[in-house]
């Protein structure tokens, strides 16, 4: 059966999927012929395409307010070469504790580092926000005695966490993401055709036990917000108790970071659990990922499993996409690179330098309008809360091509910063991991710690089986 590229806006499903929310369609019975099932699927797919396409190729750039990127000349000369080296040099012999005075110096250094290096410093309020936080952190220190590195980490993390909503940012081993993360909560096993009277913010499209696209109850919420989810709802005149279950991401075996396989029906299945390598064998696998896209260009259907992929380098997936589509991905976004004296110095001491490194301080800008690629081939991408950073960017790249559907739960939410580097406080050696580039997509809003919503909401552990059910129910493997 040939996949059609038509825009079926009035057939069986009328889905308004904005920010992962869906309006109820009018369904009058389950489709009982292959043609009716195909029409139902195409109606859903066409609406998803319309939503994805809306973020591509708009006629205006995404400009940041000037307050987010103030002139960097004011910072020039404030740090000596020796001071910059002390902030970027890996301390191999770190003390377990420092004196109270040394801890004060480290806190002062931490906030000076943020001002000079962190691309989102002024996005989060600049001096007006961070200097009071510095003073509060200093007040948390004891007046005398030793301060352990863990104590210093706890003080800085606790003071910064309410303000810094950044999926990459870390103080020592503490991810500030933890303070803001939202998870996907499901009421398992409950499916709907008629959603009239149900809270629209809780109604999500899903794949039922037979493989049909229906509706479920799901929500992206922090643990605190989840406490307020309704314990029951009136459904068709009956009170139904709701048992909300938090979805947990997969913890895949990362011995092999990229594998190629197939579903039982022969559909190609590509799986990547990390976008970087630690062994030579893994390096070869990542190189294979980057180079094999063209081999799948004619596949009418492809499944990409990115669940549990905790990030790394975005370049391999970029190269895969270019091979697969014949064109490089073009996501609508603006990137602002903060090239202060410190960041220029730090970049020159990294294994991976930026593509562009200026000779003098500046903000370097890149405006990508985005591009929509037409395609007859269908890609089903699997995601969950463990899908973080580089694979999230990969998902946004897939969304620039026609006929992509994501299945699973909301992703990790680490898309705002790039070229994240480790810096070190001079006395304790405590590390701060932060981004020197800042990125915004579409409307200058941040999805940090919330993540990207799927098109079809399915518990993480069931996403691959659900994709197979979907393919079988709608006869997708036979197309092309």
VENFENWO-V160459 format. One record per residue. N is the residue number from 1. PHI is phi in radians with two decimals (none if undefined). OMEGA is omega in whole degrees, 0 to 359 (NA if undefined). Layout:
# VENFENWO-V160459
N&PHI&OMEGA + N&PHI&OMEGA
This chain:
# VENFENWO-V160459
1&none&185 + 2&-1.44&177 + 3&-1.24&180 + 4&-1.75&181 + 5&-1.76&183 + 6&-1.22&180 + 7&-1.76&183 + 8&-1.61&186 + 9&-1.62&183 + 10&-2.01&185 + 11&-1.63&164 + 12&0.96&180 + 13&-2.11&168 + 14&-2.16&188 + 15&-1.94&175 + 16&-1.84&187 + 17&-1.79&178 + 18&-1.82&181 + 19&0.96&176 + 20&1.46&180 + 21&-1.74&184 + 22&-2.26&172 + 23&-1.54&185 + 24&-1.23&175 + 25&-1.51&175 + 26&-1.69&180 + 27&-1.99&179 + 28&-2.16&178 + 29&1.69&182 + 30&-1.37&179 + 31&-1.10&186 + 32&-2.04&175 + 33&-2.29&177 + 34&-0.98&180 + 35&-1.15&180 + 36&-1.18&178 + 37&-1.14&179 + 38&-1.08&179 + 39&-1.10&179 + 40&-1.10&180 + 41&-1.15&181 + 42&-1.10&178 + 43&-1.12&177 + 44&-1.13&183 + 45&-1.10&182 + 46&-1.14&178 + 47&-1.20&176 + 48&-1.10&178 + 49&-1.06&180 + 50&-1.08&180 + 51&-1.21&180 + 52&-1.14&182 + 53&-1.14&183 + 54&-1.06&181 + 55&-1.62&184 + 56&-1.96&167 + 57&1.21&176 + 58&-1.18&191 + 59&-1.39&181 + 60&-2.28&180 + 61&-1.44&177 + 62&-1.67&182 + 63&-1.78&177 + 64&-1.51&170 + 65&-1.02&181 + 66&-1.02&181 + 67&-1.17&179 + 68&-1.35&186 + 69&-2.32&182 + 70&-1.21&181 + 71&-0.96&182 + 72&-1.52&180 + 73&-1.04&181 + 74&-1.13&180 + 75&-1.61&186 + 76&-1.09&177 + 77&1.47&181 + 78&-1.36&179 + 79&-2.09&175 + 80&-1.40&177 + 81&-1.03&179 + 82&-1.16&179 + 83&-1.15&178 + 84&-1.14&179 + 85&-1.09&180 + 86&-1.12&181 + 87&-1.48&183 + 88&-1.87&183 + 89&-1.31&180 + 90&-1.24&180 + 91&-1.51&184 + 92&-1.41&181 + 93&-2.17&185 + 94&-1.55&177 + 95&-1.31&177 + 96&-1.29&181 + 97&-2.58&175 + 98&-2.28&177 + 99&-1.28&179 + 100&-1.04&179 + 101&-1.16&178 + 102&-1.15&177 + 103&-1.14&175 + 104&-1.05&179 + 105&-1.08&180 + 106&-1.19&178 + 107&-1.16&176 + 108&-1.03&180 + 109&-1.14&181 + 110&-1.06&183 + 111&-1.38&171 + 112&-1.17&176 + 113&-1.05&180 + 114&-1.02&182 + 115&-1.12&185 + 116&-1.49&191 + 117&-1.96&190 + 118&-1.35&184 + 119&-1.11&183 + 120&-1.69&182 + 121&-0.99&182 + 122&-1.45&172 + 123&-1.03&180 + 124&-1.55&172 + 125&2.12&176 + 126&1.13&184 + 127&-0.99&184 + 128&-1.07&179 + 129&-1.70&190 + 130&-1.41&180 + 131&-1.17&173 + 132&-1.10&176 + 133&-1.16&176 + 134&-1.02&182 + 135&-1.11&179 + 136&-1.18&178 + 137&-1.13&176 + 138&-1.08&180 + 139&-1.19&179 + 140&-1.32&182 + 141&-1.33&173 + 142&-1.20&181 + 143&-1.27&180 + 144&-2.66&181 + 145&1.57&182 + 146&-1.56&175 + 147&-2.17&180 + 148&-1.26&178 + 149&-1.09&178 + 150&-1.15&177 + 151&-1.06&180 + 152&-1.13&177 + 153&-1.05&182 + 154&-1.11&181 + 155&-1.13&182 + 156&-1.15&181 + 157&-1.11&181 + 158&-1.13&182 + 159&-1.35&182 + 160&-1.46&188 + 161&-0.98&181 + 162&-1.11&186 + 163&-1.82&188 + 164&-1.55&178 + 165&-1.79&191 + 166&-2.55&184 + 167&-1.17&179 + 168&-1.69&193 + 169&-1.14&178 + 170&-2.37&168 + 171&-1.96&187 + 172&1.03&179 + 173&-1.68&184 + 174&-1.59&176 + 175&-1.53&178 + 176&-1.16&173 + 177&-0.88&185 + 178&-1.03&183 + 179&-1.38&186 + 180&-2.22&189 + 181&-1.12&170 + 182&-1.85&181 + 183&-2.14&177 + 184&-1.67&178 + 185&-2.00&181 + 186&-2.13&160 + 187&-1.72&191 + 188&-1.31&173 + 189&1.36&182 + 190&-1.95&183 + 191&-2.14&184 + 192&-2.33&162 + 193&-1.83&180 + 194&-1.74&182 + 195&-1.88&181 + 196&-1.04&178 + 197&1.55&178 + 198&-1.52&179 + 199&-1.04&185 + 200&-1.06&181 + 201&-1.23&180 + 202&-1.79&184 + 203&-1.59&182 + 204&-2.28&173 + 205&-1.22&184 + 206&-2.55&176 + 207&-2.09&185 + 208&-1.45&187 + 209&-1.17&177 + 210&-1.64&182 + 211&1.83&181 + 212&-1.51&175 + 213&-1.35&178 + 214&-2.37&180 + 215&-2.17&176 + 216&-2.39&172 + 217&-1.80&180 + 218&-2.65&180 + 219&-2.65&169 + 220&-1.67&187 + 221&-2.68&170 + 222&-1.26&177 + 223&-0.97&179 + 224&-1.21&178 + 225&-1.15&181 + 226&-1.12&178 + 227&-1.09&182 + 228&-1.63&177 + 229&-1.11&186 + 230&-1.10&178 + 231&-1.44&178 + 232&-2.76&176 + 233&-2.48&172 + 234&-1.44&181 + 235&-2.19&181 + 236&0.94&175 + 237&1.43&180 + 238&-2.07&176 + 239&-1.48&183 + 240&-1.97&177 + 241&-1.25&182 + 242&-1.95&177 + 243&-1.85&183 + 244&-1.42&181 + 245&-2.10&177 + 246&-1.32&179 + 247&-1.35&179 + 248&-1.93&181 + 249&-1.22&175 + 250&-1.20&171 + 251&-2.06&187 + 252&-1.26&171 + 253&-1.20&184 + 254&-1.82&174 + 255&-1.06&173 + 256&-1.84&184 + 257&-1.54&176 + 258&-2.54&178 + 259&-2.36&175 + 260&-2.07&180 + 261&-2.64&180 + 262&-2.67&172 + 263&-1.31&182 + 264&-1.05&181 + 265&-1.53&179 + 266&1.65&179 + 267&-1.08&179 + 268&-1.05&178 + 269&-2.18&176 + 270&-1.87&183 + 271&-2.25&175 + 272&-2.24&182 + 273&-1.86&175 + 274&-2.83&180 + 275&-1.85&176 + 276&-2.63&185 + 277&-2.27&175 + 278&-2.18&178 + 279&-2.25&178 + 280&-1.14&177 + 281&-1.12&177 + 282&-1.15&177 + 283&-1.06&178 + 284&-1.11&179 + 285&-1.17&178 + 286&-1.15&177 + 287&-1.12&176 + 288&-1.14&176 + 289&-0.93&185 + 290&-1.14&190 + 291&-1.87&190 + 292&-1.68&186 + 293&-0.98&184 + 294&-1.08&181 + 295&-1.18&181 + 296&-1.84&187 + 297&-1.07&183 + 298&-1.72&179 + 299&-1.22&181 + 300&-1.17&181 + 301&-2.56&183 + 302&-2.55&175 + 303&-1.98&176 + 304&-1.90&178 + 305&-1.77&180 + 306&-1.97&179 + 307&-1.15&178 + 308&1.25&180 + 309&-1.39&189 + 310&-1.64&168 + 311&1.80&184 + 312&2.40&183 + 313&-1.71&181 + 314&-1.39&186 + 315&-1.13&181 + 316&-1.03&180 + 317&-1.23&175 + 318&-0.96&180 + 319&-1.19&176 + 320&-1.06&181 + 321&-1.05&181 + 322&-1.11&177 + 323&-1.18&183 + 324&-1.22&185 + 325&-1.75&185 + 326&1.49&179 + 327&-2.47&176 + 328&-1.18&178 + 329&-1.19&178 + 330&-2.34&179 + 331&-1.49&178 + 332&-1.24&183 + 333&-2.91&170 + 334&-2.20&179 + 335&-2.07&175 + 336&-2.07&180 + 337&-1.74&183 + 338&-1.60&180 + 339&-1.74&170 + 340&-1.39&175 + 341&-0.95&183 + 342&-1.15&182 + 343&-1.25&174 + 344&-1.10&178 + 345&-1.12&182 + 346&-1.13&181 + 347&-1.07&181 + 348&-1.29&179 + 349&-1.88&180 + 350&-1.77&174 + 351&-1.11&181 + 352&-2.02&178 + 353&-1.39&175 + 354&-1.06&178 + 355&-1.11&181 + 356&-2.26&179 + 357&-2.34&185 + 358&-1.31&178 + 359&-1.52&179 + 360&-2.41&187 + 361&-1.11&177 + 362&-3.08&163 + 363&-1.63&176 + 364&-1.79&187 + 365&-1.97&170 + 366&-2.46&179 + 367&-1.93&177 + 368&-1.90&181 + 369&-1.26&184 + 370&1.56&180 + 371&-2.56&180 + 372&-1.72&180 + 373&-1.85&177 + 374&-1.36&182 + 375&-2.74&172 + 376&-1.59&186 + 377&-1.59&183 + 378&-1.75&173 + 379&-2.04&172 + 380&-1.86&181 + 381&-1.90&181 + 382&-1.79&184 + 383&-2.48&173 + 384&-2.75&184 + 385&-1.18&176 + 386&-1.52&178 + 387&-1.44&194 + 388&-2.32&169 + 389&1.19&186 + 390&-0.95&178 + 391&-1.20&173 + 392&-1.12&175 + 393&-1.08&176 + 394&-1.04&178 + 395&-1.14&178 + 396&-1.10&176 + 397&-1.22&177 + 398&-1.07&181 + 399&-1.25&176 + 400&-1.52&178 + 401&-2.00&179 + 402&-1.12&174 + 403&1.22&170 + 404&-2.11&174 + 405&-2.23&176 + 406&-1.80&184 + 407&-2.14&177 + 408&2.40&182 + 409&-2.11&180 + 410&-1.05&182 + 411&-1.42&187 + 412&-1.15&182 + 413&1.61&177 + 414&-2.48&186 + 415&-2.17&189 + 416&-1.44&184 + 417&-2.10&177 + 418&-2.49&187 + 419&0.79&178 + 420&-1.44&183 + 421&-2.11&170 + 422&-1.51&169 + 423&-2.10&187 + 424&-2.34&178 + 425&-1.31&195 + 426&-1.19&184 + 427&-1.62&183 + 428&-1.49&187 + 429&1.32&178 + 430&-1.05&183 + 431&-1.62&168 + 432&-2.16&180 + 433&-1.92&188 + 434&-2.62&186 + 435&-1.61&177 + 436&-1.74&173 + 437&-2.04&175 + 438&-2.16&182 + 439&-2.18&173 + 440&-2.36&180 + 441&-2.02&167 + 442&1.08&192 + 443&-2.18&179 + 444&1.15&175 + 445&-1.66&182 + 446&-1.82&174 + 447&-1.94&182 + 448&-1.06&176 + 449&1.24&174 + 450&-1.63&175 + 451&1.60&180 + 452&-1.61&179 + 453&-1.33&177 + 454&-1.38&171 + 455&-1.40&180 + 456&-2.19&187 + 457&-1.53&183 + 458&-2.46&177 + 459&-0.91&188 + 460&-0.93&184 + 461&-1.17&182 + 462&-1.80&191 + 463&-1.08&181 + 464&-1.20&177 + 465&-1.08&179 + 466&-1.11&177 + 467&-1.08&178 + 468&-1.14&177 + 469&-1.11&179 + 470&-1.05&180 + 471&-1.05&182 + 472&-1.20&185 + 473&-1.13&184 + 474&-1.68&177 + 475&1.11&187 + 476&-1.32&183 + 477&-1.20&183 + 478&-1.47&184 + 479&-1.38&176 + 480&1.60&NA
